[in-house]
Amino acid sequence: MSLPHAILTALLEKPSSGLELTRRFDRSIGYFWSATHQQIYRELGRLETDGLIRALPAEQPTRGQKKSYEVLPAGRAELARWTAASQDPKPHRDALLLRLRAAAVVGTAGLEADLRRHLELHERQLAEYQEIEKRDFPPGRDGTEDRLRHLVLRAGIDLETFWTQWLRRALADVAELPDGEATRPA
């Protein structure tokens, strides 16, 4: 549902080809909304068919030249409509949490190692977000666009901070459990 809106946002920031969009998704938007190369190209076709974007005219026609796209007024209006609409949060689904629940009935074998692996992954992501914050949001960058982009980054930093704290607590709690012992569900 939101992939077309992510693409419209990226194209309003800078007209781009499908390949450039894929790279931008990998470097920035992908931190909170991921999409494959194929999904992006498929959605570009739909957006163009729906009259929300258009391919920019090529300076010189050449075979195999990549198309760059820009947002049309109808695309900007659709993005504004979507931005102003309310949307309920989605229920959180996480396999690790389900596995913890299952460990309560089948035992904790292998759980501590995976919790440590998750902690390392979240610590790395947190460090990466903090580096982006230092690099891209120095003091004094407080224009509207910068503040909103920084707010998105802060969400990532806060989520990774939550996960690292929670995983440390989970590791401490699991370390206190008898080895491999399963408990009865409540």
Sine and cosine of phi, psi and omega as CSV:
sin_phi,cos_phi,sin_psi,cos_psi,sin_omega,cos_omega
0.00,0.00,-0.65,0.76,-0.09,-1.00
-1.00,-0.10,-0.16,0.99,0.01,-1.00
-0.84,0.54,-0.70,0.71,0.03,-1.00
-0.87,0.50,-0.56,0.83,-0.01,-1.00
-0.95,0.30,-0.57,0.82,0.08,-1.00
-0.90,0.44,-0.66,0.75,0.01,-1.00
-0.93,0.38,-0.68,0.73,0.05,-1.00
-0.86,0.50,-0.68,0.74,0.03,-1.00
-0.86,0.50,-0.76,0.65,-0.02,-1.00
-0.88,0.47,-0.64,0.77,-0.01,-1.00
-0.95,0.31,-0.52,0.85,0.08,-1.00
-0.94,0.35,-0.55,0.83,0.06,-1.00
-0.92,0.39,-0.62,0.79,-0.01,-1.00
-0.24,-0.97,0.88,-0.48,0.09,-1.00
-0.81,0.59,0.67,-0.74,-0.14,-0.99
-0.51,-0.86,0.30,-0.96,0.15,-0.99
-1.00,0.07,0.15,-0.99,0.06,-1.00
-0.87,0.49,-0.66,0.75,0.01,-1.00
-0.90,0.43,-0.69,0.72,0.04,-1.00
-0.89,0.45,-0.63,0.78,0.05,-1.00
-0.89,0.46,-0.68,0.73,0.03,-1.00
-0.85,0.52,-0.70,0.72,0.02,-1.00
-0.90,0.44,-0.66,0.75,0.02,-1.00
-0.91,0.41,-0.60,0.80,0.07,-1.00
-0.89,0.45,-0.65,0.76,0.00,-1.00
-0.90,0.43,-0.57,0.82,-0.11,-0.99
-1.00,-0.03,-0.45,0.89,-0.10,-1.00
-0.65,-0.76,-0.90,0.44,-0.06,-1.00
-0.88,0.48,-0.55,0.83,-0.01,-1.00
-0.87,0.49,-0.28,0.96,0.06,-1.00
-0.91,0.41,-0.45,0.89,-0.01,-1.00
-0.77,-0.64,-0.16,0.99,0.06,-1.00
-0.49,-0.87,0.97,-0.23,-0.08,-1.00
-1.00,-0.07,0.43,-0.90,0.06,-1.00
-0.41,-0.91,0.55,-0.83,0.04,-1.00
-0.99,0.10,0.26,-0.97,0.06,-1.00
-0.81,0.59,-0.72,0.69,-0.02,-1.00
-0.90,0.43,-0.66,0.75,0.02,-1.00
-0.89,0.46,-0.66,0.75,-0.01,-1.00
-0.90,0.43,-0.73,0.69,-0.01,-1.00
-0.90,0.43,-0.65,0.76,0.03,-1.00
-0.88,0.48,-0.69,0.73,-0.02,-1.00
-0.94,0.35,-0.59,0.81,0.08,-1.00
-0.85,0.53,-0.68,0.74,0.03,-1.00
-0.88,0.47,-0.68,0.73,0.02,-1.00
-0.91,0.42,-0.71,0.70,-0.02,-1.00
-0.88,0.47,-0.62,0.79,0.02,-1.00
-0.93,0.36,-0.70,0.72,0.04,-1.00
-0.87,0.49,-0.61,0.79,-0.01,-1.00
-0.98,0.19,-0.04,1.00,0.04,-1.00
0.97,0.23,0.39,0.92,0.00,-1.00
-1.00,-0.09,-0.40,0.92,0.07,-1.00
-0.68,-0.73,0.20,-0.98,0.12,-0.99
-0.58,-0.81,0.44,-0.90,0.10,-1.00
-0.97,0.23,0.72,-0.70,0.05,-1.00
-0.94,0.33,0.61,-0.79,0.04,-1.00
-0.89,0.45,0.67,-0.74,0.01,-1.00
-0.96,0.29,0.61,-0.80,0.03,-1.00
-0.91,0.41,-0.67,0.74,0.07,-1.00
-0.68,-0.73,0.82,-0.57,0.00,-1.00
-0.92,0.40,0.85,-0.52,0.07,-1.00
-0.69,-0.73,0.58,-0.82,0.00,-1.00
-0.93,0.37,0.71,-0.70,0.03,-1.00
0.98,0.18,0.12,0.99,-0.01,-1.00
-0.94,0.34,0.67,-0.75,0.01,-1.00
-0.95,0.30,0.62,-0.79,0.03,-1.00
-1.00,0.05,0.68,-0.74,0.18,-0.98
-0.97,-0.25,0.55,-0.83,-0.07,-1.00
-0.88,-0.47,0.48,-0.88,0.13,-0.99
-0.73,-0.68,0.37,-0.93,-0.02,-1.00
-1.00,0.08,0.71,-0.70,0.07,-1.00
-1.00,0.00,0.24,-0.97,0.01,-1.00
-0.80,0.60,-0.62,0.79,0.02,-1.00
-0.90,0.44,-0.57,0.82,0.05,-1.00
-0.93,0.37,-0.67,0.75,0.05,-1.00
-0.89,0.46,-0.67,0.74,0.02,-1.00
-0.90,0.44,-0.66,0.75,0.03,-1.00
-0.90,0.44,-0.67,0.74,0.02,-1.00
-0.91,0.42,-0.65,0.76,0.04,-1.00
-0.90,0.43,-0.66,0.75,0.03,-1.00
-0.88,0.47,-0.73,0.68,-0.03,-1.00
-0.90,0.43,-0.65,0.76,0.00,-1.00
-0.89,0.45,-0.61,0.79,-0.05,-1.00
-0.98,0.19,-0.33,0.94,-0.04,-1.00
-0.96,0.26,0.46,-0.89,0.07,-1.00
-1.00,-0.01,0.44,-0.90,0.01,-1.00
-0.54,-0.84,0.73,-0.68,0.02,-1.00
-0.95,0.30,0.53,-0.85,0.06,-1.00
-0.91,0.41,0.50,-0.87,0.03,-1.00
-1.00,0.09,0.59,-0.81,0.07,-1.00
-0.88,0.48,0.61,-0.79,-0.01,-1.00
-0.99,0.16,0.78,-0.63,0.06,-1.00
-0.84,-0.54,0.83,-0.56,-0.01,-1.00
-0.60,-0.80,0.86,-0.51,-0.04,-1.00
-0.88,0.47,-0.55,0.84,0.01,-1.00
-0.88,0.47,-0.68,0.74,0.01,-1.00
-0.91,0.41,-0.63,0.78,0.05,-1.00
-0.91,0.42,-0.63,0.78,0.02,-1.00
-0.91,0.41,-0.58,0.82,0.07,-1.00
-0.89,0.45,-0.68,0.74,0.02,-1.00
-0.89,0.46,-0.67,0.74,0.01,-1.00
-0.91,0.40,-0.58,0.82,0.01,-1.00
-0.88,0.48,-0.43,0.90,0.03,-1.00
-0.90,0.44,-0.42,0.91,-0.03,-1.00
-0.94,-0.35,-0.31,0.95,-0.03,-1.00
-0.88,-0.47,-0.11,0.99,0.01,-1.00
0.96,-0.29,0.25,-0.97,-0.17,-0.99
-0.97,-0.24,0.23,0.97,-0.02,-1.00
-0.81,0.59,0.79,-0.61,0.04,-1.00
0.99,0.14,-0.17,0.99,-0.09,-1.00
-0.93,0.37,-0.69,0.73,-0.05,-1.00
-0.88,0.48,-0.67,0.74,0.00,-1.00
-0.89,0.46,-0.66,0.76,-0.01,-1.00
-0.95,0.32,-0.59,0.80,0.08,-1.00
-0.87,0.49,-0.66,0.76,0.04,-1.00
-0.90,0.44,-0.65,0.76,0.03,-1.00
-0.89,0.45,-0.70,0.71,0.04,-1.00
-0.88,0.47,-0.66,0.75,0.02,-1.00
-0.87,0.50,-0.71,0.70,0.02,-1.00
-0.87,0.48,-0.67,0.74,0.01,-1.00
-0.89,0.45,-0.70,0.71,0.00,-1.00
-0.94,0.35,-0.58,0.81,0.06,-1.00
-0.90,0.44,-0.67,0.75,0.04,-1.00
-0.89,0.45,-0.70,0.72,0.00,-1.00
-0.90,0.44,-0.65,0.76,0.04,-1.00
-0.87,0.49,-0.71,0.70,0.02,-1.00
-0.88,0.48,-0.64,0.76,0.01,-1.00
-0.90,0.44,-0.71,0.71,0.03,-1.00
-0.88,0.47,-0.64,0.76,0.00,-1.00
-0.91,0.40,-0.59,0.81,0.08,-1.00
-0.90,0.43,-0.69,0.73,0.05,-1.00
-0.87,0.49,-0.67,0.75,0.00,-1.00
-0.88,0.47,-0.71,0.70,0.02,-1.00
-0.88,0.47,-0.68,0.73,-0.07,-1.00
-0.96,0.29,-0.72,0.70,-0.18,-0.98
-0.99,-0.15,-0.23,0.97,-0.06,-1.00
-0.73,-0.68,0.88,0.47,0.05,-1.00
-0.93,0.37,0.30,-0.95,0.04,-1.00
-0.81,0.58,0.63,-0.78,0.03,-1.00
0.99,-0.16,-0.25,0.97,0.07,-1.00
-1.00,0.07,1.00,0.00,-0.08,-1.00
-0.76,-0.65,0.46,0.89,0.13,-0.99
-0.92,0.39,0.30,-0.96,-0.05,-1.00
-0.82,0.57,-0.77,0.64,-0.01,-1.00
-0.87,0.49,-0.70,0.71,0.00,-1.00
-0.89,0.46,-0.68,0.73,-0.03,-1.00
-0.90,0.44,-0.66,0.75,0.00,-1.00
-0.94,0.34,-0.65,0.76,0.05,-1.00
-0.90,0.43,-0.63,0.78,0.03,-1.00
-0.91,0.41,-0.59,0.81,0.04,-1.00
-0.88,0.48,-0.65,0.76,0.06,-1.00
-0.89,0.45,-0.71,0.70,0.03,-1.00
-0.89,0.47,-0.65,0.76,0.02,-1.00
-0.88,0.48,-0.57,0.82,0.06,-1.00
-0.87,0.49,-0.70,0.72,0.04,-1.00
-0.89,0.46,-0.70,0.72,0.02,-1.00
-0.88,0.47,-0.71,0.70,-0.02,-1.00
-0.91,0.41,-0.63,0.77,0.04,-1.00
-0.91,0.42,-0.70,0.71,0.01,-1.00
-0.91,0.40,-0.58,0.82,0.07,-1.00
-0.89,0.45,-0.70,0.71,0.05,-1.00
-0.84,0.55,-0.78,0.63,-0.07,-1.00
-0.89,0.46,-0.65,0.76,0.00,-1.00
-0.91,0.41,-0.66,0.75,0.02,-1.00
-0.91,0.41,-0.70,0.71,-0.02,-1.00
-0.90,0.43,-0.68,0.73,-0.01,-1.00
-0.91,0.42,-0.61,0.79,0.07,-1.00
-0.88,0.47,-0.68,0.73,0.03,-1.00
-0.91,0.42,-0.68,0.73,0.01,-1.00
-0.88,0.47,-0.67,0.74,0.03,-1.00
-0.88,0.47,-0.66,0.75,0.02,-1.00
-0.90,0.44,-0.68,0.73,0.01,-1.00
-0.91,0.41,-0.68,0.73,-0.01,-1.00
-0.91,0.42,-0.60,0.80,0.01,-1.00
-0.89,0.46,-0.44,0.90,0.00,-1.00
-1.00,0.08,-0.18,0.98,-0.02,-1.00
-0.98,0.21,0.51,-0.86,0.13,-0.99
-0.89,0.46,0.63,-0.78,-0.06,-1.00
-0.82,0.58,0.85,-0.53,0.16,-0.99
0.90,0.43,0.13,0.99,-0.07,-1.00
-0.97,0.23,0.76,-0.65,0.08,-1.00
-1.00,-0.07,0.56,-0.83,0.05,-1.00
-0.93,-0.36,0.29,-0.96,0.06,-1.00
-0.99,0.13,0.61,-0.79,0.03,-1.00
-0.91,0.42,0.51,-0.86,-0.01,-1.00
-0.97,0.25,0.00,0.00,0.00,0.00
